[in-house]
Amino acid sequence: ARREHFPALALSEVGAFMVRLRAAEGMGARALEFVALTAARSGEVRGARWGEIDMQQGVWTIPADRTKAHKEHRVPLSNAALELLRALPRIDGGELVFPSPRRGVLSDMTLSACMRRLGVQAVPHGFRSTFRDWAGERTNYPREVAEQALAHAIGNKVEAAYRRADALERRRVMMADWAL
């Protein structure tokens, strides 16, 4: 079967786009920036809760019930991601990191609309592809570390049975480099 790929931002356009995105106002823009900084799925970001984030350790732990693979995923947070979180307003009693104006979960269309307003013919999920292109084309990070950053399932059953660690510290360095 032929597969359609999500439209993604070209690596050469990321820097200029991030400047425009950081100048944009609104919770949708902040959520989209967090998507880009973490290479996480937009649904994971839109549903992120403050209780999942350890600001001291710089780790966001996405529970298994909110991941595609139904497996807990730890995301190392770069300084840029932590600064973004520190700058967000905290709503009394609100669990969501990126709440909608009515304090519910932002819609995926909010993030897509933000990209369109900034003149980009890509979708939020495309940042994962852009990140993967960067890791493969412009760095020496091992393929496995980049795939772990994306929380991709391990295709090889033997490797999956033996790999139990998540390379958090190696991914922390990689995500810090990606955030620059």
NORWO-V939120 format. One record per residue. N is the residue number from 1. RES is the residue in three letters. SS is DSSP state (H for helix, E for strand, C for the rest). PHI is phi in radians with two decimals (none if undefined). Layout:
N|RES|SS|PHI + N|RES|SS|PHI
This chain:
1|ALA|C|none + 2|ARG|C|-1.32 + 3|ARG|C|-1.95 + 4|GLU|C|-1.58 + 5|HIS|C|-1.65 + 6|PHE|C|-1.21 + 7|PRO|C|-1.07 + 8|ALA|C|-2.18 + 9|LEU|C|-1.30 + 10|ALA|C|-1.19 + 11|LEU|H|-0.93 + 12|SER|H|-1.17 + 13|GLU|H|-1.78 + 14|VAL|H|-1.08 + 15|GLY|H|-1.00 + 16|ALA|H|-1.12 + 17|PHE|H|-1.10 + 18|MET|H|-1.11 + 19|VAL|H|-1.09 + 20|ARG|H|-1.15 + 21|LEU|H|-1.12 + 22|ARG|H|-1.17 + 23|ALA|H|-1.46 + 24|ALA|C|-1.31 + 25|GLU|C|-1.71 + 26|GLY|C|1.93 + 27|MET|H|-1.17 + 28|GLY|H|-1.09 + 29|ALA|H|-1.16 + 30|ARG|H|-1.20 + 31|ALA|H|-1.13 + 32|LEU|H|-1.13 + 33|GLU|H|-1.09 + 34|PHE|H|-1.17 + 35|VAL|H|-0.99 + 36|ALA|H|-1.13 + 37|LEU|H|-1.23 + 38|THR|H|-1.81 + 39|ALA|C|1.02 + 40|ALA|C|-1.52 + 41|ARG|C|-1.25 + 42|SER|H|-1.09 + 43|GLY|H|-1.13 + 44|GLU|H|-1.15 + 45|VAL|H|-1.21 + 46|ARG|H|-1.08 + 47|GLY|C|-1.67 + 48|ALA|C|-1.05 + 49|ARG|E|-2.07 + 50|TRP|H|-1.01 + 51|GLY|H|-1.16 + 52|GLU|H|-1.50 + 53|ILE|E|-1.87 + 54|ASP|E|-1.83 + 55|MET|C|-1.16 + 56|GLN|C|-1.15 + 57|GLN|C|-1.49 + 58|GLY|C|1.17 + 59|VAL|E|-2.39 + 60|TRP|E|-1.88 + 61|THR|E|-1.84 + 62|ILE|E|-1.53 + 63|PRO|C|-1.17 + 64|ALA|H|-0.95 + 65|ASP|H|-1.26 + 66|ARG|H|-1.99 + 67|THR|C|-1.93 + 68|LYS|C|-1.10 + 69|ALA|C|-1.47 + 70|HIS|C|0.98 + 71|LYS|C|-2.40 + 72|GLU|C|-0.93 + 73|HIS|E|-2.29 + 74|ARG|E|-1.66 + 75|VAL|E|-2.00 + 76|PRO|E|-1.26 + 77|LEU|C|-1.76 + 78|SER|C|-1.22 + 79|ASN|H|-1.02 + 80|ALA|H|-1.11 + 81|ALA|H|-1.17 + 82|LEU|H|-1.15 + 83|GLU|H|-1.08 + 84|LEU|H|-1.04 + 85|LEU|H|-1.10 + 86|ARG|H|-1.09 + 87|ALA|H|-1.43 + 88|LEU|C|-1.26 + 89|PRO|C|-1.23 + 90|ARG|C|-1.83 + 91|ILE|C|-1.61 + 92|ASP|C|-0.92 + 93|GLY|C|1.34 + 94|GLY|C|-1.54 + 95|GLU|C|-1.51 + 96|LEU|E|-1.23 + 97|VAL|C|-1.28 + 98|PHE|C|-2.13 + 99|PRO|E|-1.31 + 100|SER|C|-1.33 + 101|PRO|C|-0.98 + 102|ARG|C|-1.65 + 103|ARG|C|1.23 + 104|GLY|C|-1.71 + 105|VAL|E|-1.32 + 106|LEU|C|-1.04 + 107|SER|C|-1.42 + 108|ASP|H|-1.10 + 109|MET|H|-1.13 + 110|THR|H|-1.07 + 111|LEU|H|-1.23 + 112|SER|H|-1.10 + 113|ALA|H|-1.11 + 114|CYS|H|-1.07 + 115|MET|H|-1.12 + 116|ARG|H|-1.10 + 117|ARG|H|-1.06 + 118|LEU|C|-1.55 + 119|GLY|C|1.31 + 120|VAL|C|-1.94 + 121|GLN|C|-1.65 + 122|ALA|C|-2.49 + 123|VAL|C|-2.10 + 124|PRO|C|-0.93 + 125|HIS|C|-1.08 + 126|GLY|H|-1.10 + 127|PHE|H|-1.08 + 128|ARG|H|-1.15 + 129|SER|H|-1.19 + 130|THR|H|-1.07 + 131|PHE|H|-1.05 + 132|ARG|H|-1.14 + 133|ASP|H|-1.06 + 134|TRP|H|-1.04 + 135|ALA|H|-1.08 + 136|GLY|H|-1.41 + 137|GLU|H|-1.69 + 138|ARG|H|-2.09 + 139|THR|C|-2.34 + 140|ASN|C|-1.90 + 141|TYR|C|-1.14 + 142|PRO|C|-1.07 + 143|ARG|H|-0.90 + 144|GLU|H|-1.10 + 145|VAL|H|-1.22 + 146|ALA|H|-1.12 + 147|GLU|H|-1.18 + 148|GLN|H|-1.16 + 149|ALA|H|-1.07 + 150|LEU|C|-1.52 + 151|ALA|C|1.01 + 152|HIS|C|-1.38 + 153|ALA|C|-1.20 + 154|ILE|C|-1.46 + 155|GLY|C|-1.25 + 156|ASN|C|-1.46 + 157|LYS|H|-1.13 + 158|VAL|H|-1.18 + 159|GLU|H|-1.06 + 160|ALA|H|-1.06 + 161|ALA|H|-1.19 + 162|TYR|H|-1.65 + 163|ARG|C|-1.47 + 164|ARG|C|-2.00 + 165|ALA|C|-1.49 + 166|ASP|C|-2.01 + 167|ALA|C|0.93 + 168|LEU|H|-0.97 + 169|GLU|H|-1.20 + 170|ARG|H|-1.15 + 171|ARG|H|-1.23 + 172|ARG|H|-1.04 + 173|VAL|H|-1.12 + 174|MET|H|-1.09 + 175|MET|H|-1.20 + 176|ALA|H|-1.13 + 177|ASP|H|-1.14 + 178|TRP|H|-1.08 + 179|ALA|H|-1.28 + 180|LEU|C|-1.20
